[in-house]
Amino acid sequence: GTPTGTVTFSQNGHVIGSPAAVTSRQASISTSFSAPGTYSITAVYSGDANFSSATSQALSQTVNTASTTTTITTSGSPANLGSPVTFTATIHPSSGSIPNGETVTFKGGTTVIGSGVTASGIATFTTSSLAVGTQSITASYGGDTDYSASTSAPISQTISKNTTTTTVTSNANPSSYDRSITLTATVSSPGATPTGTVTFKNGTAVIGQATLASGTGALTTATLPVGTNSITVIYGGDGLSNSSTSAVFAQTVNLASTTTAIVSSLNPSKSGASVRFTATVTASNGIPTGAVTFTQGATTLGTVTLAGGNAGLTTAALPSGSDVVTATYTGTVSFAASSGTITQTVN
């Protein structure tokens, strides 16, 4: 025959849902379990006009914890040293929802670097303490009585040295050949203050080095040639900061100014007597080289090469009267020209 009626299901003696109608000798019900464990399930047939009621043997139903998978992402890789990096772990349960406030542990290799708590199945951890290099980062969900633990596949997090920017300034531009100038390099970074050394160059030639203090280093020099000098500064980097090179800085160096003075060995003198004129050419920095030309009016008396900044000329050819004798320094590639005069009385 074909039984009709209903079947009532029970879990550990407690009725599950409403009685289910028998159709084609079967009755079924769907249910979920609130916690893992082993449950005793029974089915009671109500019977009908032709068939008596009956109760099944107990079925042992084992309910395991829900499985989970964990994934992890990073806010950015590579990231600069000292900059915050946020790791986000997402827990994916096979059913249901991960409770809020559960712990997720983040590791760099085998070292715990921090933890976060779940909110809607997501936990985050932010750090600025990762070392330079590439690390394998994982997130581990610890699980609970309802959800199994799981660990993410590792992701690679690269931490780079801080970028740097190097600039150079001068305390005097333009300057003159006879003056010292100070070139100052400043190395800046979004992270730790750069340390180490900076190298100053004029074109391809190294002109000096300086050690950084609070990100700056200075070089004082009086050796730059006259003209436009192309100054660059190269920062070599340190354990936390990358190297960098400044833009070219144009330092203009003008000719050194000079002063020429002339003295006579005998003034007044007599006609036909020898008189020695001495010209002294001075500059505030360095000893001028080159030559001095002595003239009396339109007459050139002679040209003498400087020695130690001095040039002397002896003549007996001056005419009687008041003669204006001029010493003209012609200058060099470093020193500007200048002249001096003296009135020589010849009786």
C-alpha positions as CSV (number, residue, x, y, z in Angstrom):
1,G,0.0,0.0,0.0
2,T,0.9,3.7,0.0
3,P,1.2,5.3,3.5
4,T,0.0,8.9,3.9
5,G,0.1,11.2,6.9
6,T,3.1,13.1,8.3
7,V,6.6,12.6,9.8
8,T,7.9,14.6,12.7
9,F,11.7,14.9,13.1
10,S,13.4,15.5,16.4
11,Q,17.0,16.5,17.3
12,N,18.1,15.2,20.7
13,G,14.4,14.9,21.6
14,H,13.4,18.4,20.4
15,V,11.1,18.7,17.5
16,I,12.6,20.2,14.4
17,G,10.2,22.4,12.5
18,S,6.7,21.3,11.4
19,P,5.6,17.8,10.6
20,A,6.4,16.9,7.0
21,A,3.8,15.3,4.7
22,V,4.6,11.8,3.4
23,T,4.8,11.7,-0.4
24,S,5.8,8.5,-2.3
25,R,6.6,6.9,1.0
26,Q,9.1,9.7,1.9
27,A,9.0,12.9,4.1
28,S,11.9,15.3,4.4
29,I,12.9,18.5,6.2
30,S,15.9,20.9,6.0
31,T,17.6,22.3,9.1
32,S,20.8,23.8,10.2
33,F,22.8,23.3,13.4
34,S,23.8,26.1,15.7
35,A,27.1,24.4,16.8
36,P,29.4,21.6,16.0
37,G,28.8,18.2,17.7
38,T,27.0,14.9,17.4
39,Y,23.2,15.0,17.3
40,S,20.7,12.2,17.7
41,I,18.0,12.5,15.0
42,T,14.7,10.5,15.0
43,A,11.7,10.4,12.7
44,V,8.1,9.6,14.0
45,Y,5.5,8.6,11.5
46,S,2.0,9.6,12.5
47,G,0.2,6.8,10.8
48,D,-3.1,7.0,8.8
49,A,-6.3,5.1,8.4
50,N,-4.5,2.1,7.0
51,F,-1.1,2.2,8.6
52,S,0.0,2.4,12.2
53,S,2.5,5.0,13.5
54,A,6.1,4.1,13.8
55,T,9.4,5.6,15.2
56,S,12.7,5.3,13.5
57,Q,15.9,4.2,15.1
58,A,18.1,7.2,16.1
59,L,20.5,8.6,13.5
60,S,23.8,9.9,14.7
61,Q,24.4,13.2,12.8
62,T,28.0,14.6,13.2
63,V,28.3,18.4,12.6
64,N,31.8,19.7,12.1
65,T,33.1,23.3,12.5
66,A,32.5,25.4,9.3
67,S,35.7,25.5,7.2
68,T,37.2,28.9,6.4
69,T,39.7,30.3,3.9
70,T,41.8,33.5,4.6
71,T,43.1,35.9,2.0
72,I,45.4,38.9,2.5
73,T,46.1,42.1,0.6
74,T,48.5,45.0,1.0
75,S,47.9,48.7,0.6
76,G,51.0,49.0,-1.6
77,S,54.1,47.2,-2.6
78,P,56.7,48.4,-2.9
79,A,56.4,51.0,-0.1
80,N,59.0,53.4,1.3
81,L,60.7,52.7,4.5
82,G,58.9,54.3,7.4
83,S,55.7,54.8,5.5
84,P,52.5,53.1,6.8
85,V,51.5,49.8,5.1
86,T,48.1,48.4,5.8
87,F,47.5,44.6,5.5
88,T,43.8,43.5,5.1
89,A,42.8,39.9,5.9
90,T,39.4,38.6,4.8
91,I,37.9,35.4,6.3
92,H,35.7,33.4,4.0
93,P,33.5,30.9,5.9
94,S,31.9,27.9,4.1
95,S,28.6,29.0,5.7
96,G,27.4,31.6,8.0
97,S,29.3,34.7,9.1
98,I,32.5,35.1,11.1
99,P,31.7,36.8,14.4
100,N,33.1,40.3,15.0
101,G,36.0,40.8,17.4
102,E,37.9,37.6,16.6
103,T,41.7,37.7,16.3
104,V,43.7,37.5,13.1
105,T,47.5,37.3,13.4
106,F,49.8,38.8,10.8
107,K,53.3,37.4,10.3
108,G,56.4,38.4,8.4
109,G,58.0,35.0,7.7
110,T,57.8,33.3,11.0
111,T,57.8,36.5,13.1
112,V,54.5,37.9,14.4
113,I,54.3,41.6,13.3
114,G,50.9,42.4,14.7
115,S,47.2,41.4,14.9
116,G,43.8,42.7,14.1
117,V,40.2,41.9,15.0
118,T,37.4,40.9,12.7
119,A,34.6,43.2,11.6
120,S,32.2,41.6,9.1
121,G,34.9,39.0,8.4
122,I,37.7,41.5,7.8
123,A,40.7,42.4,10.0
124,T,43.4,45.0,9.3
125,F,46.8,45.8,10.6
126,T,48.9,48.9,9.9
127,T,52.6,49.1,10.5
128,S,55.5,51.5,9.6
129,S,58.2,49.3,11.1
130,L,59.0,46.9,8.3
131,A,62.7,46.7,7.4
132,V,64.1,47.3,3.9
133,G,63.8,44.3,1.7
134,T,61.1,41.8,0.6
135,Q,59.1,39.8,3.2
136,S,56.5,37.1,2.9
137,I,53.4,38.3,4.8
138,T,50.6,35.9,6.0
139,A,47.4,36.3,8.0
140,S,46.2,33.5,10.3
141,Y,42.6,33.3,11.6
142,G,42.5,31.4,14.9
143,G,39.0,29.9,14.5
144,D,36.5,29.3,17.2
145,T,34.0,26.6,18.3
146,D,32.0,27.1,15.0
147,Y,34.7,28.0,12.5
148,S,37.9,26.3,11.7
149,A,41.3,28.1,11.6
150,S,42.9,29.0,8.3
151,T,46.1,30.8,7.1
152,S,46.4,32.8,3.9
153,A,48.8,32.1,1.1
154,P,51.8,34.5,1.6
155,I,52.1,37.8,-0.3
156,S,55.4,39.6,-1.0
157,Q,55.8,43.0,0.6
158,T,58.8,45.0,-0.6
159,I,60.1,47.9,1.5
160,S,62.4,50.3,-0.4
161,K,64.8,52.9,1.0
162,N,63.4,56.4,1.2
163,T,63.6,58.5,-1.9
164,T,65.8,61.6,-1.5
165,T,66.0,65.0,-3.2
166,T,69.3,66.9,-3.3
167,T,69.6,70.6,-3.9
168,V,72.6,73.0,-3.8
169,T,72.8,76.7,-3.1
170,S,75.5,79.4,-2.9
171,N,76.0,82.2,-0.4
172,A,77.3,84.5,-3.2
173,N,76.3,84.2,-6.9
174,P,77.9,85.8,-8.8
175,S,81.2,85.8,-6.9
176,S,84.7,86.9,-7.8
177,Y,87.8,85.0,-8.1
178,D,89.3,86.7,-5.1
179,R,86.5,85.6,-2.8
180,S,85.7,82.4,-1.0
181,I,82.1,81.1,-1.4
182,T,80.2,78.5,0.5
183,L,78.1,75.9,-1.4
184,T,75.4,74.2,0.7
185,A,73.8,70.9,-0.1
186,T,70.4,70.0,1.3
187,V,69.2,66.4,1.2
188,S,65.5,65.9,2.0
189,S,63.4,62.7,2.4
190,P,59.8,61.8,3.3
191,G,61.3,59.4,5.8
192,A,64.2,59.5,8.2
193,T,66.7,62.4,7.9
194,P,69.4,61.4,5.5
195,T,72.9,60.9,6.8
196,G,76.3,60.2,5.2
197,T,78.3,62.3,2.8
198,V,77.7,64.5,-0.3
199,T,80.3,65.1,-3.1
200,F,80.5,68.4,-4.8
201,K,81.5,68.5,-8.5
202,N,82.3,71.2,-11.0
203,G,81.4,69.6,-14.2
204,T,83.1,66.2,-13.9
205,A,85.8,67.3,-11.5
206,V,85.4,66.6,-7.8
207,I,86.0,69.8,-5.8
208,G,85.2,68.5,-2.3
209,Q,83.1,66.5,0.1
210,A,81.0,67.2,3.2
211,T,79.4,65.2,5.9
212,L,75.6,65.7,6.4
213,A,74.4,67.2,9.7
214,S,70.6,67.4,9.9
215,G,70.4,66.8,6.2
216,T,72.8,69.6,5.1
217,G,76.5,69.7,4.2
218,A,78.6,72.7,3.2
219,L,81.8,73.2,1.2
220,T,83.8,76.5,1.2
221,T,86.1,77.0,-1.8
222,A,88.1,79.8,-3.4
223,T,89.4,77.7,-6.3
224,L,86.5,78.0,-8.8
225,P,87.8,79.4,-12.1
226,V,86.4,82.6,-13.7
227,G,83.4,81.9,-15.8
228,T,80.2,79.9,-15.4
229,N,80.8,76.8,-13.2
230,S,78.4,73.8,-13.4
231,I,78.0,72.6,-9.8
232,T,76.3,69.4,-8.9
233,V,76.1,67.5,-5.6
234,I,75.9,63.7,-5.4
235,Y,74.4,62.2,-2.2
236,G,75.7,58.6,-1.7
237,G,72.7,57.4,0.4
238,D,72.7,55.5,3.7
239,G,71.0,52.4,5.2
240,L,67.6,54.1,5.1
241,S,67.9,56.6,2.2
242,N,68.5,56.2,-1.6
243,S,71.2,58.2,-3.3
244,S,70.3,61.2,-5.4
245,T,72.0,63.9,-7.6
246,S,71.1,67.6,-7.6
247,A,70.2,69.6,-10.7
248,V,73.1,71.6,-12.2
249,F,73.7,74.8,-10.3
250,A,75.3,77.6,-12.4
251,Q,77.9,79.5,-10.2
252,T,79.2,82.6,-11.9
253,V,82.8,83.7,-11.0
254,N,83.9,87.1,-12.2
255,L,87.5,88.3,-12.5
256,A,89.2,89.3,-9.3
257,S,89.5,93.0,-8.9
258,T,93.1,94.4,-8.6
259,T,94.8,97.6,-7.6
260,T,98.0,98.9,-9.2
261,A,100.2,101.3,-7.3
262,I,103.4,102.9,-8.7
263,V,106.3,104.5,-6.8
264,S,109.5,106.2,-7.9
265,S,113.0,105.6,-6.5
266,L,113.9,109.3,-6.9
267,N,111.4,112.1,-7.1
268,P,112.3,114.8,-8.1
269,S,115.1,113.7,-10.4
270,K,117.5,115.4,-12.7
271,S,117.4,115.2,-16.5
272,G,119.4,112.2,-17.7
273,A,119.4,110.6,-14.3
274,S,118.1,107.0,-14.0
275,V,114.9,106.6,-12.1
276,R,113.4,103.2,-11.1
277,F,109.6,102.9,-11.1
278,T,108.1,100.0,-9.2
279,A,104.5,98.8,-9.8
280,T,102.8,96.7,-7.2
281,V,99.6,94.9,-8.2
282,T,97.5,93.5,-5.4
283,A,94.2,91.5,-5.0
284,S,92.3,90.5,-1.9
285,N,92.9,86.8,-2.7
286,G,96.0,85.5,-4.4
287,I,98.9,87.1,-6.0
288,P,98.3,88.5,-9.5
289,T,100.5,87.3,-12.4
290,G,101.0,88.7,-15.8
291,A,102.7,91.9,-16.9
292,V,102.8,95.6,-16.4
293,T,103.3,98.2,-19.1
294,F,104.9,101.5,-18.1
295,T,104.1,104.6,-20.2
296,Q,104.8,108.3,-20.1
297,G,102.1,110.1,-22.0
298,A,101.9,108.4,-25.4
299,T,105.4,106.9,-25.0
300,T,105.8,103.3,-23.9
301,L,108.7,102.9,-21.6
302,G,108.6,99.2,-21.4
303,T,106.7,96.0,-20.3
304,V,107.8,94.0,-17.3
305,T,106.5,90.6,-16.1
306,L,105.2,90.6,-12.5
307,A,107.2,88.7,-9.9
308,G,105.5,88.3,-6.6
309,G,103.0,91.0,-7.6
310,N,105.8,93.5,-8.4
311,A,107.3,94.8,-11.6
312,G,110.2,97.3,-11.9
313,L,111.4,99.5,-14.8
314,T,114.5,101.8,-14.8
315,T,114.7,104.6,-17.3
316,A,116.7,107.8,-17.8
317,A,114.7,108.9,-20.8
318,L,112.2,111.1,-19.1
319,P,112.0,114.7,-20.4
320,S,112.4,117.6,-18.1
321,G,109.2,118.8,-16.5
322,S,106.3,117.1,-14.7
323,D,105.9,113.7,-16.3
324,V,102.9,111.5,-15.7
325,V,104.1,107.9,-15.6
326,T,101.4,105.2,-15.8
327,A,101.7,101.5,-14.8
328,T,99.0,99.5,-16.5
329,Y,98.4,95.9,-15.4
330,T,96.9,94.0,-18.4
331,G,95.2,91.4,-16.3
332,T,94.9,87.6,-16.8
333,V,92.1,85.0,-17.1
334,S,91.6,85.4,-13.3
335,F,92.6,88.9,-12.4
336,A,91.1,92.1,-13.8
337,A,93.2,94.9,-15.3
338,S,94.1,98.0,-13.3
339,S,96.4,100.9,-13.5
340,G,98.2,103.5,-11.3
341,T,99.9,106.8,-12.0
342,I,102.6,108.9,-10.5
343,T,103.8,112.4,-11.4
344,Q,107.6,112.4,-11.8
345,T,109.3,115.8,-11.6
346,V,112.4,116.0,-13.8
347,N,114.6,119.1,-13.3
